[in-house]
């Protein structure tokens, strides 16, 4: 089996083999700029790990892994426009460096490039892989729409939030795992178990992402408090609303909607409220819960523990990150 660092090296090499036309440069330069950023490559690595758990040869999985990475990065281009996010991975987002029109069109092209890459997979696997890819792709779009809908709703619950992030974040991780397992010729039951493992892991990952948005270090890759500035109904906000009395809920709602307040002051005031309701600790409890459920499901996958070592290692890296 490959080690994580070996798979990452192979993936980076595969990304560099992607030959993009030189012109029109305003279409392709942002794509190169995005794919060459220092991302974690979590989703394609998950796909490669799932394939490698069942087959020591992972060449056939590299095309699907690259398709997943291109698609994921496409969503970031469009998300940054919708969230008005000027920074991505510690540098200007595409729409901030160029403009929204450039980011929209380059993102559209990336969707096509992702399908083109997926089409390079083995013909006998392609139909089922396309089905899984389409499922995760539409799920991500549905999740993003719910995320935007929730910005203007006052009745969003923690359960609503979990449903939203299951679509927006988890289905991409889960789908990548299932696609990798399919490529590796895993039994159908294991394909389904790895999908469920990915759903739980993705939920833990997103709750942690919400927590790090405010409580992470300054090298998180985007400005601290971005969810507060953009009015997101994050896990932190919803948990505070759940714990607050009527007056507290009013203060939380008014502050989140206050567009006249300078960003730094708004973040500072909201953090005081979040600290009061101890939402960081609440987030940690939920992260550990969903991560624990994920690990329990991974244990049911019908393979020796030695074939799961690298998957567990990457999962622990996600849990223990501080950015």
Number of C-alpha atoms within 10 A of each C-alpha: 17 15 13 18 11 11 20 18 11 15 21 15 11 15 20 11 9 13 8 13 10 10 9 8 11 15 22 20 17 22 22 16 11 21 19 12 13 10 13 11 18 16 21 29 27 28 29 32 30 29 28 26 25 21 16 11 14 23 14 16 25 25 22 29 28 25 25 31 22 25 22 23 21 26 20 17 27 20 15 19 19 13 15 16 21 18 18 20 16 15 13 14 24 29 21 18 14 13 12 18 14 20 27 20 18 23 25 17 16 24 21 15 19 23 18 13 19 22 18 14 20 14 10 8 14 16 13 14 24 17 12 19 25 14 14 23 21 15 21 23 14 15 21 20 14 18 20 15 12 20 16 13 9 11 9 15 16 18 9 15 21 17 15 22 27 25 26 26 23 30 28 29 30 29 29 34 31 30 32 32 29 23 26 24 16 22 14 12 12 20 23 18 22 26 26 23 27 31 27 24 27 27 29 29 22 20 22 27 20 22 25 19 23 23 17 19 13 15 12 19 17 19 20 19 22 20 21 23 22 17 20 21 27 23 25 29 25 22 20 23 25 14 13 17 11 10 9 16 18 12 15 20 16 11 18 22 17 13 13 8 13 10 16 12 10 19 20 14 14 20 19 11 17 19 13 11 20 15 22 20 13 15 19 14 13 16 23 15 14 20 25 15 17 24 17 12 18 22 14 13 19 13 14 10 12 9 17 18 16 21 20 14 13 16 19 13 11 20 16 10 13 16 17
